[in-house]
Amino acid sequence: MEITWPERRQDVLNALDVLAAEVHRAESDRNQTTPTLTDAVHWLIDDTFWDVRDPAEDIGALLLDEHEANAIRSVVASVEVIARRQGTTASDALWFDDPEWPLVTSRAARAASELRGFAR
């Protein structure tokens, strides 16, 4: 299957890589080349609307199949838990210290692996 928007799929992969990273860069450490948590949330949720619509709707456009949609759903759900608990304007450090953060990291790593497993 061809992906309609491969560049947007790459943004999703970049977001997953940021979320899966063992060491995270806070927004205050931002530079021109290193994406931050804000970038990752923007690429994964703001650009896709996966917080209000099912990732399966993007099969063929950004995702290859239901396996990828399921992996993305799990990451988005964990990010949303933190967003509700910490607030969208909370510091990156508060997000990284949230008890749900390790789940975000592991789910993002799994999702990135899932998306790369089908890369052509």
Contacts in CASP RR format, 6 or more apart in sequence:
PFRMAT RR
TARGET T0000
AUTHOR 0000-0000-0000
METHOD contacts of the structure
MODEL  1
MEITWPERRQDVLNALDVLAAEVHRAESDRNQTTPTLTDAVHWLIDDTFW
DVRDPAEDIGALLLDEHEANAIRSVVASVEVIARRQGTTASDALWFDDPE
WPLVTSRAARAASELRGFAR
1 60 0 8 1.000
1 64 0 8 1.000
1 65 0 8 1.000
2 60 0 8 1.000
3 9 0 8 1.000
3 60 0 8 1.000
3 61 0 8 1.000
3 62 0 8 1.000
3 63 0 8 1.000
3 64 0 8 1.000
4 60 0 8 1.000
4 61 0 8 1.000
4 62 0 8 1.000
5 61 0 8 1.000
5 62 0 8 1.000
8 47 0 8 1.000
8 48 0 8 1.000
8 61 0 8 1.000
8 62 0 8 1.000
9 62 0 8 1.000
9 63 0 8 1.000
9 115 0 8 1.000
11 43 0 8 1.000
11 47 0 8 1.000
12 43 0 8 1.000
12 44 0 8 1.000
12 48 0 8 1.000
12 62 0 8 1.000
12 72 0 8 1.000
12 115 0 8 1.000
13 112 0 8 1.000
13 115 0 8 1.000
13 116 0 8 1.000
14 35 0 8 1.000
14 39 0 8 1.000
14 40 0 8 1.000
14 43 0 8 1.000
15 35 0 8 1.000
15 39 0 8 1.000
15 40 0 8 1.000
15 41 0 8 1.000
15 42 0 8 1.000
15 43 0 8 1.000
15 44 0 8 1.000
15 108 0 8 1.000
16 40 0 8 1.000
16 44 0 8 1.000
16 75 0 8 1.000
16 108 0 8 1.000
16 109 0 8 1.000
16 111 0 8 1.000
16 112 0 8 1.000
16 115 0 8 1.000
17 108 0 8 1.000
17 112 0 8 1.000
18 24 0 8 1.000
18 35 0 8 1.000
18 36 0 8 1.000
18 37 0 8 1.000
18 39 0 8 1.000
18 40 0 8 1.000
19 37 0 8 1.000
19 40 0 8 1.000
19 44 0 8 1.000
19 75 0 8 1.000
19 79 0 8 1.000
19 104 0 8 1.000
19 105 0 8 1.000
19 108 0 8 1.000
20 105 0 8 1.000
20 106 0 8 1.000
20 108 0 8 1.000
20 109 0 8 1.000
20 112 0 8 1.000
21 105 0 8 1.000
22 105 0 8 1.000
24 37 0 8 1.000
24 92 0 8 1.000
24 96 0 8 1.000
25 34 0 8 1.000
25 35 0 8 1.000
25 36 0 8 1.000
25 37 0 8 1.000
26 36 0 8 1.000
26 37 0 8 1.000
26 91 0 8 1.000
26 92 0 8 1.000
26 93 0 8 1.000
26 96 0 8 1.000
27 36 0 8 1.000
27 37 0 8 1.000
27 38 0 8 1.000
27 91 0 8 1.000
27 92 0 8 1.000
28 92 0 8 1.000
29 36 0 8 1.000
30 36 0 8 1.000
36 92 0 8 1.000
37 92 0 8 1.000
37 95 0 8 1.000
37 96 0 8 1.000
38 92 0 8 1.000
41 79 0 8 1.000
41 83 0 8 1.000
44 50 0 8 1.000
44 72 0 8 1.000
44 75 0 8 1.000
44 76 0 8 1.000
44 79 0 8 1.000
45 51 0 8 1.000
45 76 0 8 1.000
45 79 0 8 1.000
48 55 0 8 1.000
48 58 0 8 1.000
48 62 0 8 1.000
50 58 0 8 1.000
50 72 0 8 1.000
50 73 0 8 1.000
50 76 0 8 1.000
51 76 0 8 1.000
51 80 0 8 1.000
54 69 0 8 1.000
54 73 0 8 1.000
55 62 0 8 1.000
55 63 0 8 1.000
55 68 0 8 1.000
55 69 0 8 1.000
55 72 0 8 1.000
55 73 0 8 1.000
55 76 0 8 1.000
56 63 0 8 1.000
56 66 0 8 1.000
56 69 0 8 1.000
58 69 0 8 1.000
59 65 0 8 1.000
59 66 0 8 1.000
59 68 0 8 1.000
59 69 0 8 1.000
63 69 0 8 1.000
63 72 0 8 1.000
63 115 0 8 1.000
64 115 0 8 1.000
64 118 0 8 1.000
65 118 0 8 1.000
67 114 0 8 1.000
67 118 0 8 1.000
68 111 0 8 1.000
68 114 0 8 1.000
68 115 0 8 1.000
68 118 0 8 1.000
71 107 0 8 1.000
71 110 0 8 1.000
71 111 0 8 1.000
71 114 0 8 1.000
71 115 0 8 1.000
72 111 0 8 1.000
74 107 0 8 1.000
74 110 0 8 1.000
74 111 0 8 1.000
75 104 0 8 1.000
75 107 0 8 1.000
75 108 0 8 1.000
75 111 0 8 1.000
78 100 0 8 1.000
78 103 0 8 1.000
78 104 0 8 1.000
78 107 0 8 1.000
79 104 0 8 1.000
81 100 0 8 1.000
82 95 0 8 1.000
82 98 0 8 1.000
82 100 0 8 1.000
82 101 0 8 1.000
82 104 0 8 1.000
85 98 0 8 1.000
85 100 0 8 1.000
86 94 0 8 1.000
86 95 0 8 1.000
86 98 0 8 1.000
95 101 0 8 1.000
END
